[in-house]
Amino acid sequence: QVQLVESGGGLVQAGGSLRLSCAASGRIFSINDMAWYRQVPGKQRELVARISSGGRTNYADSVKGRFTISRDNAKNTVYLQMNSLKPEDRAVYYCNAEIRVVDANWPANFWGQGTQVTVSS
């Protein structure tokens, strides 16, 4: 099977930076889109950024110009570089990937375990 493992969360002051990583492993045939979502208690999970297998990116308006999503296809890893962090960026961040599993001909979505990002003012 497939699993996504996240790392890089933590506590930073407003204006600081963090870099999140998410590595996929297991019976992977190929990976389509990869993305980062975030969620705060009582609110819906929201899409932060996504990147296609070819490197095309999309960002939520709230993070444009501050966050950068990238991927290393050789490592099956997606990154989220977060700069100029604001208190409103505080959330649990989840990585997501659409993956073609070995011996399956239809892609499936997989989620990371989540990593806490806290921004102090």
N, CA, C and O of each residue as an XYZ file, in Angstrom:
484
protein
N       0.835     -1.201      0.000
C       0.000      0.000      0.000
C       0.866      1.246      0.000
O       2.084      1.164     -0.160
N       0.236      2.403      0.180
C       0.909      3.689      0.093
C       0.686      4.477      1.370
O      -0.396      4.435      1.955
N       1.707      5.190      1.798
C       1.574      6.104      2.918
C       2.312      7.399      2.630
O       3.296      7.420      1.890
N       1.815      8.492      3.233
C       2.428      9.800      3.117
C       2.856     10.230      4.512
O       2.048     10.236      5.441
N       4.122     10.589      4.658
C       4.665     10.994      5.943
C       5.135     12.432      5.867
O       5.964     12.780      5.026
N       4.596     13.278      6.759
C       4.904     14.696      6.778
C       5.929     15.029      7.846
O       6.075     14.317      8.840
N       6.634     16.128      7.618
C       7.563     16.649      8.606
C       7.757     18.141      8.368
O       7.414     18.652      7.302
N       8.307     18.838      9.358
C       8.677     20.231      9.194
C       7.828     21.241      9.935
O       8.163     22.426      9.952
N       6.740     20.809     10.546
C       5.908     21.735     11.285
C       6.593     22.222     12.544
O       7.619     21.681     12.956
N       6.016     23.254     13.157
C       6.588     23.792     14.374
C       6.005     25.134     14.724
O       4.987     25.550     14.172
N       6.665     25.814     15.653
C       6.241     27.122     16.137
C       7.230     28.178     15.674
O       8.437     28.039     15.871
N       6.714     29.231     15.059
C       7.554     30.335     14.597
C       6.874     31.655     14.915
O       5.664     31.708     15.134
N       7.663     32.714     14.937
C       7.117     34.054     15.113
C       6.580     34.581     13.793
O       7.006     34.152     12.721
N       5.644     35.511     13.881
C       5.129     36.146     12.678
C       6.284     36.724     11.866
O       7.204     37.334     12.411
N       6.217     36.522     10.565
C       7.280     36.958      9.682
C       8.330     35.901      9.415
O       9.173     36.073      8.535
N       8.292     34.814     10.160
C       9.257     33.748     10.003
C       8.890     32.785      8.889
O       7.925     32.997      8.154
N       9.682     31.717      8.776
C       9.520     30.752      7.697
C       9.562     29.325      8.224
O      10.187     29.038      9.245
N       8.887     28.445      7.507
C       8.940     27.011      7.739
C       8.900     26.312      6.391
O       8.367     26.841      5.416
N       9.468     25.121      6.351
C       9.390     24.302      5.158
C       8.834     22.935      5.524
O       9.430     22.204      6.316
N       7.694     22.594      4.944
C       7.066     21.306      5.166
C       7.474     20.328      4.073
O       7.658     20.708      2.917
N       7.613     19.070      4.457
C       7.935     18.013      3.517
C       6.928     16.882      3.666
O       6.400     16.650      4.753
N       6.667     16.188      2.578
C       5.767     15.039      2.598
C       6.281     14.020      1.601
O       6.334     14.284      0.399
N       6.659     12.857      2.102
C       7.215     11.808      1.261
C       6.247     10.641      1.140
O       5.738     10.137      2.140
N       6.002     10.223     -0.078
C       5.142      9.080     -0.345
C       5.992      7.826     -0.534
O       7.070      7.873     -1.127
N       5.495      6.719     -0.025
C       6.201      5.455     -0.184
C       5.199      4.320     -0.298
O       4.029      4.472      0.054
N       5.663      3.188     -0.792
C       4.808      2.030     -0.923
C       4.710      1.559     -2.366
O       5.624      1.764     -3.165
N       3.598      0.930     -2.682
C       3.394      0.333     -4.000
C       2.907      1.388     -4.987
O       1.755      1.367     -5.420
N       3.793      2.301     -5.332
C       3.473      3.433     -6.188
C       3.829      3.130     -7.630
O       4.964      2.770     -7.940
N       2.854      3.279     -8.503
C       3.111      3.198     -9.931
C       3.440      4.582    -10.484
O       4.404      4.744    -11.233
N       2.642      5.571    -10.116
C       2.893      6.948    -10.511
C       2.084      7.869     -9.612
O       1.127      7.440     -8.968
N       2.475      9.139     -9.573
C       1.787     10.140     -8.775
C       1.325     11.267     -9.678
O       2.111     11.828    -10.442
N       0.052     11.593     -9.587
C      -0.488     12.706    -10.350
C      -0.318     13.999     -9.543
O       0.808     14.365     -9.207
N      -1.403     14.685     -9.232
C      -1.292     15.923     -8.463
C      -0.892     15.650     -7.023
O      -1.251     14.618     -6.454
N      -0.146     16.581     -6.435
C       0.143     16.596     -5.018
C      -0.284     17.964     -4.489
O      -0.246     18.956     -5.217
N      -0.685     18.010     -3.237
C      -1.244     19.252     -2.712
C      -1.038     19.355     -1.211
O      -0.749     18.369     -0.532
N      -1.193     20.576     -0.713
C      -1.215     20.854      0.711
C      -2.548     21.482      1.084
O      -3.023     22.401      0.417
N      -3.143     20.980      2.152
C      -4.356     21.524      2.730
C      -4.071     21.941      4.164
O      -3.079     21.515      4.756
N      -4.939     22.769      4.716
C      -4.817     23.112      6.128
C      -6.201     23.200      6.754
O      -7.198     23.436      6.073
N      -6.236     23.003      8.068
C      -7.496     22.990      8.779
C      -7.303     23.501     10.202
O      -6.336     23.147     10.877
N      -8.238     24.339     10.646
C      -8.273     24.803     12.027
C      -9.541     24.261     12.661
O     -10.503     23.972     11.950
N      -9.569     24.113     13.990
C     -10.762     23.570     14.643
C     -12.017     24.357     14.306
O     -12.026     25.587     14.360
N     -13.076     23.637     13.959
C     -14.346     24.262     13.654
C     -14.473     24.814     12.250
O     -15.521     25.352     11.893
N     -13.422     24.691     11.440
C     -13.450     25.204     10.078
C     -13.224     24.070      9.082
O     -12.680     23.019      9.422
N     -13.650     24.307      7.860
C     -13.445     23.324      6.804
C     -11.974     23.255      6.412
O     -11.238     24.238      6.508
N     -11.571     22.083      5.975
C     -10.237     21.937      5.430
C     -10.163     22.688      4.101
O     -11.051     22.549      3.259
N      -9.119     23.477      3.912
C      -9.001     24.282      2.713
C      -7.733     23.952      1.947
O      -6.702     23.609      2.525
N      -7.836     24.066      0.638
C      -6.685     23.853     -0.228
C      -5.752     25.051     -0.134
O      -6.182     26.196     -0.278
N      -4.478     24.785      0.108
C      -3.466     25.826      0.187
C      -2.718     25.954     -1.128
O      -2.565     27.054     -1.659
N      -2.257     24.838     -1.648
C      -1.487     24.838     -2.886
C      -1.513     23.447     -3.493
O      -1.643     22.450     -2.783
N      -1.389     23.390     -4.799
C      -1.299     22.098     -5.472
C      -0.303     22.194     -6.607
O      -0.026     23.276     -7.123
N       0.230     21.045     -6.988
C       1.205     20.988     -8.061
C       0.959     19.719     -8.866
O       0.776     18.640     -8.302
N       0.956     19.854    -10.169
C       0.729     18.719    -11.043
C       2.014     17.924    -11.227
O       3.092     18.349    -10.812
N       1.878     16.771    -11.853
C       3.056     15.952    -12.121
C       4.047     16.672    -13.023
O       5.246     16.397    -12.976
N       3.551     17.594    -13.845
C       4.405     18.365    -14.726
C       4.929     19.652    -14.130
O       5.682     20.372    -14.786
N       4.545     19.963    -12.886
C       5.070     21.131    -12.210
C       4.196     22.371    -12.244
O       4.605     23.419    -11.744
N       3.007     22.283    -12.817
C       2.102     23.432    -12.789
C       1.534     23.605    -11.387
O       1.201     22.624    -10.722
N       1.422     24.857    -10.935
C       1.026     25.142     -9.559
C      -0.204     26.029     -9.486
O      -0.499     26.797    -10.402
N      -0.915     25.902     -8.371
C      -2.030     26.768     -8.023
C      -1.957     27.058     -6.532
O      -1.548     26.205     -5.744
N      -2.358     28.278     -6.148
C      -2.297     28.694     -4.755
C      -3.593     29.353     -4.332
O      -4.272     29.998     -5.131
N      -3.926     29.180     -3.061
C      -4.993     29.967     -2.487
C      -4.583     31.436     -2.481
O      -3.410     31.758     -2.294
N      -5.551     32.321     -2.684
C      -5.236     33.745     -2.719
C      -4.552     34.222     -1.439
O      -3.718     35.127     -1.477
N      -4.901     33.618     -0.322
C      -4.378     34.048      0.962
C      -2.882     33.778      1.131
O      -2.248     34.359      2.012
N      -2.314     32.907      0.302
C      -0.900     32.563      0.456
C      -0.063     32.926     -0.755
O       1.152     32.731     -0.738
N      -0.673     33.444     -1.797
C       0.079     33.811     -2.992
C       1.155     34.830     -2.658
O       0.914     35.798     -1.937
N       2.333     34.600     -3.189
C       3.451     35.487     -2.942
C       4.224     35.170     -1.687
O       5.311     35.709     -1.481
N       3.683     34.298     -0.831
C       4.351     33.937      0.415
C       4.752     32.468      0.464
O       5.811     32.131      0.993
N       3.910     31.589     -0.087
C       4.162     30.152     -0.062
C       4.571     29.668     -1.445
O       4.143     30.216     -2.460
N       5.405     28.634     -1.469
C       5.820     28.013     -2.711
C       5.743     26.497     -2.573
O       6.331     25.918     -1.660
N       5.013     25.859     -3.485
C       4.942     24.409     -3.500
C       5.897     23.883     -4.568
O       6.028     24.474     -5.640
N       6.555     22.781     -4.271
C       7.462     22.161     -5.223
C       7.448     20.654     -4.995
O       6.898     20.170     -4.006
N       8.056     19.925     -5.916
C       8.101     18.472     -5.760
C       9.382     17.924     -6.348
O       9.974     18.508     -7.256
N       9.793     16.799     -5.815
C      10.931     16.053     -6.309
C      10.392     14.686     -6.709
O      10.174     13.825     -5.857
N      10.181     14.493     -7.990
C       9.557     13.263     -8.455
C      10.424     12.025     -8.196
O       9.900     10.932     -7.985
N      11.737     12.199     -8.213
C      12.631     11.079     -7.942
C      12.500     10.593     -6.509
O      12.761      9.424     -6.225
N      12.098     11.480     -5.598
C      11.946     11.142     -4.187
C      10.490     10.978     -3.772
O      10.204     10.710     -2.606
N       9.568     11.137     -4.719
C       8.135     11.069     -4.413
C       7.772     11.999     -3.256
O       7.010     11.630     -2.363
N       8.324     13.193     -3.287
C       8.186     14.131     -2.178
C       7.667     15.477     -2.664
O       8.063     15.967     -3.721
N       6.776     16.065     -1.876
C       6.269     17.400     -2.131
C       6.656     18.294     -0.958
O       6.694     17.846      0.188
N       6.943     19.559     -1.251
C       7.379     20.513     -0.247
C       6.458     21.730     -0.245
O       5.819     22.044     -1.249
N       6.404     22.396      0.882
C       5.726     23.680      0.971
C       6.628     24.637      1.731
O       6.796     24.517      2.945
N       7.204     25.585      1.012
C       8.014     26.623      1.625
C       7.099     27.764      2.030
O       6.431     28.355      1.182
N       7.061     28.079      3.310
C       6.170     29.095      3.842
C       7.002     30.243      4.384
O       7.732     30.080      5.362
N       6.894     31.399      3.755
C       7.603     32.595      4.175
C       6.611     33.651      4.645
O       5.415     33.568      4.366
N       7.126     34.640      5.362
C       6.302     35.747      5.858
C       5.048     35.234      6.547
O       3.943     35.700      6.270
N       5.222     34.280      7.439
C       4.087     33.650      8.096
C       3.317     34.638      8.961
O       3.889     35.528      9.590
N       2.012     34.451      8.971
C       1.092     35.288      9.726
C       0.361     34.442     10.760
O       0.245     33.229     10.586
N      -0.137     35.055     11.837
C      -0.891     34.281     12.826
C      -2.058     33.511     12.207
O      -2.382     32.419     12.674
N      -2.683     34.044     11.188
C      -3.800     33.362     10.555
C      -3.394     32.127      9.757
O      -4.257     31.381      9.295
N      -2.093     31.903      9.590
C      -1.615     30.685      8.954
C      -1.588     29.507      9.923
O      -1.332     28.375      9.513
N      -1.843     29.756     11.178
C      -1.836     28.682     12.166
C      -2.896     27.647     11.826
O      -4.069     27.984     11.668
N      -2.488     26.389     11.713
C      -3.395     25.310     11.341
C      -2.636     23.991     11.372
O      -1.416     23.963     11.531
N      -3.374     22.909     11.218
C      -2.769     21.623     10.925
C      -2.701     21.491      9.414
O      -3.710     21.633      8.724
N      -1.524     21.223      8.909
C      -1.310     21.116      7.476
C      -1.236     19.655      7.063
O      -0.525     18.859      7.676
N      -1.975     19.315      6.020
C      -2.047     17.952      5.521
C      -1.587     17.907      4.072
O      -1.976     18.749      3.263
N      -0.767     16.934      3.753
C      -0.440     16.730      2.347
C      -1.398     15.712      1.749
O      -1.940     14.854      2.445
N      -1.588     15.828      0.459
C      -2.506     14.975     -0.274
C      -1.887     14.638     -1.620
O      -1.206     15.465     -2.226
N      -2.125     13.426     -2.078
C      -1.602     13.030     -3.379
C      -2.561     12.081     -4.059
O      -3.144     11.202     -3.425
N      -2.717     12.269     -5.355
C      -3.466     11.325     -6.175
C      -2.453     10.359     -6.762
O      -1.566     10.763     -7.515
N      -2.582      9.085     -6.419
C      -1.558      8.100     -6.719
C      -2.150      6.894     -7.443
O      -3.199      6.370     -7.067
N      -1.453      6.476     -8.481
C      -1.758      5.216     -9.135
C      -0.985      4.126     -8.411
O       0.246      4.108     -8.432
N      -1.703      3.226     -7.778
C      -1.097      2.138     -7.032
C      -0.786      0.987     -7.983
O      -1.522      0.740     -8.938
N       0.310      0.291     -7.709
C       0.680     -0.874     -8.514
C      -0.481     -1.870     -8.566
O      -1.100     -2.173     -7.546
N      -0.759     -2.365     -9.749
C      -1.822     -3.342    -10.013
C      -3.223     -2.752     -9.946
O      -4.205     -3.494     -9.946
N      -3.328     -1.443     -9.889
C      -4.616     -0.755     -9.959
C      -4.611      0.159    -11.171
O      -3.584      0.753    -11.498
N      -5.742      0.276    -11.834
C      -5.812      1.124    -13.019
C      -6.634      2.382    -12.793
O      -6.974      3.078    -13.750
N      -6.959      2.685    -11.538
C      -7.676      3.893    -11.184
C      -6.965      4.568    -10.028
O      -6.660      3.909     -9.033
N      -6.688      5.868    -10.126
C      -5.943      6.531     -9.052
C      -6.765      6.675     -7.784
O      -7.995      6.677     -7.825
N      -6.081      6.794     -6.669
C      -6.717      6.985     -5.373
C      -6.056      8.138     -4.629
O      -4.881      8.436     -4.843
N      -6.819      8.779     -3.755
C      -6.295      9.862     -2.932
C      -5.735      9.334     -1.616
O      -6.325      8.460     -0.982
N      -4.592      9.876     -1.217
C      -3.958      9.529      0.040
C      -3.646     10.798      0.807
O      -3.372     11.842      0.216
N      -3.690     10.702      2.132
C      -3.465     11.841      3.012
C      -2.339     11.576      3.988
O      -2.160     10.455      4.464
N      -1.583     12.623      4.278
C      -0.597     12.553      5.335
C      -1.251     12.643      6.699
O      -2.457     12.864      6.808
N      -0.446     12.469      7.742
C      -0.985     12.436      9.103
C      -1.275     13.819      9.668
O      -1.948     13.934     10.693
N      -0.790     14.853      9.031
C      -0.970     16.215      9.500
C       0.194     16.680     10.351
O       0.756     15.906     11.126
N       0.555     17.948     10.205
C       1.613     18.534     11.017
C       1.179     19.927     11.456
O       0.661     20.708     10.659
N       1.398     20.229     12.737
C       0.936     21.488     13.313
C       1.888     22.624     12.973
O       3.102     22.504     13.135
N       1.321     23.726     12.499
C       2.062     24.961     12.283
C       1.458     26.028     13.178
O       0.269     26.330     13.077
N       2.269     26.596     14.050
C       1.820     27.633     14.962
C       2.636     28.892     14.729
O       3.864     28.840     14.669
N       1.956     30.020     14.598
C       2.610     31.301     14.353
C       2.231     32.248     15.478
O       1.052     32.539     15.680
N       3.212     32.722     16.200
C       2.972     33.635     17.300
C       3.133     35.075     16.847
O       3.898     35.364     15.926
N       2.409     35.977     17.499
C       2.485     37.396     17.181
C       3.304     38.158     18.198
O       3.466     39.372     18.076
